[in-house]
Amino acid sequence: MGAGGLARLLTGWRDGTVRGEAGHTALAARITSLLADGRLAVGTRVPSERELAAALGVGRGTVAAAYDRLRESGHLHRRRGSGTWTALPATAPAAASTAPVTPFAPMGDWVPGRRPDGPEVIDLAHAAPWAPMEAMAEAGARALAELPTHLAGTGYDVLGLPALREGIAARLSDQGLHTSPDEVMVTAGAQHAHALVARALVRPGDRVLLEQPTYPGAIDLVRHVSARPVPVAMGERDGRPGWDVEAMAAAMRAGAPALAYLVADHQNPTGAVMSAETRAAVVAAAGRHGVPIVVDDCLREMWLDAPGPPPLGAYAAAAGGGTPVITTGSLSKTVWGGLRIGWMRAPRTLLRRIAAARSSDDIATPVLEQLVAVNLLGRLDEIVATSRRMYAHRRDHLRAALAAALPEWHAPSPSGGFSLWVDLGAPRSSALVEAAARHGVHLAAGPRFGTGGAFEQHLRLPYTLSTDALDDAVARLADAWDALGAGTATLTTVV
């Protein structure tokens, strides 16, 4: 990160200084805070003492003393010949709750499951939609009726059923990303698509650029293929999370990543939506540095307030297609988590390369599930419209419940997606996960969404459960938070 970029993050670093406090102490404290909440990514090379001092308008001695303090605390470390890099002190991560989870029905009454040693378990660790029962049942019945016409063949089609690829291509084209069926491959969910891309394009030791915070499955996949994550911290724009294009371009230039993984619409977990201007700038930066982009578009259609700009891939096409952009999607987010049908849209040459890599161990996606998906596509607009109304109501309900019971928490309202990215006001996320488990609430701690242990001050809270379940969960969270001594909880339930 350049001196100008870090100086912008440090704006106001003296504001909280108490009388008599040394400047280097306040500077070190602000950098520590930036690392803890993820605005400054772990593994970032910071500017030299002289450069940062000039950008901040202070003496070099102030920055040198702050850097020394941060090295002593484990927040910076020097690499011989390559400068000074951010880090987090080694700590034992809190174990996630392993209690069995019984989820709640999305509509009407919810049915709890009871642990042998405690209360009903409420699952707030996962953010996934619940099945539209009637639509799923009808699609399943039609798929079974249509299956005999496919039994004469082998059932092996590495790209997927032509009818399904046609339907996906038409939907992407309607959204502004012109697509032909031969640019589409059907997969067993979007995570399967990401794994296929990584297998084809990433080699052990390669770097993969990731947003910070990001979807935990992306972090896990990078590590699974023995690659190295290159986290680029999300910035802020008008008080909301956003993308730092300058930092992203710098990471592409310096790290030469083999791939960049981005969630441009209702980013998981922040809920941010990339502006049209930023999409064009990101595509341009990737083109300059030869970095292919994987765009996770699974949540694109789950806007709750207003639709966003055209898909990021459309900007690559407008720029002449020089930047390979692979767009992934899934019915697991728009219809039901158990419907493991996803897809990728990629340039034909690249798609053939990925298909060749796939065929050695994954011959094809199950035909019956693809037939279910074909039948669901015809009703997808209706299904998604109903889901939007339901989740918008639950989002607002959860925010109101949190404001009443836990007023010290800050929960911005995302314009879409399935969850809130809550600022706890204190670095207690992992501790809260353990405390909440004792109250029967299953959570994913903030550090699960980043690298290096950042985001202890944040917690992702889905609003996919019924309002009754959300009220119960908030009351339990308030009890757990109070038990930590982290705040004074008012157990007010919003009806």
Buried (B, 14 or more C-beta within 10 A) or exposed (E): BBBEBBBBBBEEBBEEBEEEEEBBBBBBBBBBBBBBBBBBBBBBBBBBBEBBBBBBEBEBEBBBBBBBBBBEEEBBEEEEEEEBBBBBEEEEEBEBBEBEBBBBBBEEEBEBBEBEEEBBBBBBBBBBBBBBEEBBEBBBEBBEEBEEEBEEEEBEBBBBBEBBBBBBBEBBEEBBBEBEBEBBBBBBBBBBBBBBBBBBBBEEEBBBBBBBBBBBBBBEBBEEBEBBBBBBBBBBEEEBBBBBBBBBBBBBEEBBBBBBBBBBBBBBBBBBBBBEEBBBBBBBBBBEBEBBBBBBBBBBBBBBEEEBBBBBBBBBBEBEEEBBBBBBBBBBBBBBBEBBBBBBBBBEEBBBBBBEBBEEEBEBBEBBBBBBBBBBBEBBEEBBEEBBEBBBEBBBBBBBBBBBBBBEBBBBBBBBBBBBBBBBBBBBBBBBBBBBBBBBBBBBBBBBBBBBBBBBBBBBBBBBBBBBBBBBBBBBBBBBBBBBEBBEBEEBBBE
